């Protein structure tokens, strides 16, 4: 079964991490990604741009916002797609995520997939 893992953040949170710790955090995240990719359980892992890079659709036309468009403090920072045997395994992998020691990781089952001929 496939699962989507999501973590949230904001610029204030990223700025609060001392610059000298970034290399360590990136290395931990890279090791996590490689571990579960090698096991075949992680299909994808993506980090997203910050809110200043947000593109918004308005009336069907793309519009680039000139400031924070979001009405929430935090936004989706990264997402991962897993293909695992069980919900319990998805939760284990989510709990192993380096940022999970500080933040909530959402675990969503993917209920529908596109047709094979897409």
N, C-alpha and C positions, 0 to 999 in steps of 0.2 A: 504494500500500500504506500502511496506517496503522501508526503507531508511537507508543508511549508513552514519554515521557522522564520520568525521575524524578530528583530531587535530594533529598539528606538533610541533616539538621541537628539541632541541639539548642539548648536555651536558653543553655547556656554559650557556644556558638559565636556566637549572636546578641548576647549581652551583651559579647563581646570586641570587637565592631565599634564603634569610637568613634561616639558619637551624631551628631557633625557629618558623618559619612560616610553615614548612612542615606539622606538625601535624594538623594545622588548615586547610590547603589546602586539605589534605587527608580526613579530616572529612567532608568538604564541598562536595568533590567529592563522598564520600560514601553516604551522604544524598541525593544527586542528583540521584545516581544510584538506591538507595532504593525507592525513590519517584516514579520514572518512571517504575521501575520493578513492584512495587505494583499496579500501574495503569494498568499494562498489556501492556504498550506501548513499553517498552524496552525489547527486546529479549536477548540481549547480550551486555556486556561492557568489553573491554579488554585493558589493558595497555601493551605496548610492551617494550622489552629490548632496551638498547642503541646500538649505532652503533658498539661498540666493540664486541658485541655478534652476529653480523650479520653472517649468513650462506649464502654462494653464490653458485649457481650451475654453473659449468663450464663443457662443453662437456658432460652433463648428469650426472656427478658425483658430489656429495656434496663436497664443499671445505669450510673450515672455514677460513675467512680472518684474516690476521695478523695485521690489522689496519683499519682505516676507508676506507671502500670500496666505500662509497657513494661519488658522485661527486657534491652533493648539501650541503648547510649549514644545512638545517633542514631535518628531516625525520619523517615519521608517528610515532607518540608517542602513540596514543590511537585510538581505533575505537569502535563504538557502532552500534548496529542494532536495528532499530525501526520498529514497525508495527503500523501505525497510519491511521486515516481516511482521511487525506489530506496533501498536501504539506505544507499548512499553519501551520498545527499542528506540522509537523516535524521541521519547522523553529522556532516555539515557543519553542520547547524542546531544540533545538540547542542553541538558545539565552539564555536559562536558565542555560546552562552549566557553572560551576564555572570558567573555563579557558576562556570562551568566552568574559569576560570583558577585557582580555589582548590580546587574539589571535583570529585568524580567525578559524572558524569551517566550514569545507566543508560539504555540505549536498548533497548526491548523491542518486537519485532514483535507486532502484534495479529493473531492468527491467525483468530479467528472473530468475526463480527458478528451481532447479533440479526436476525431476519427483518424484511423491509421492512414487514410489516404490524403491527409492534409499536406 
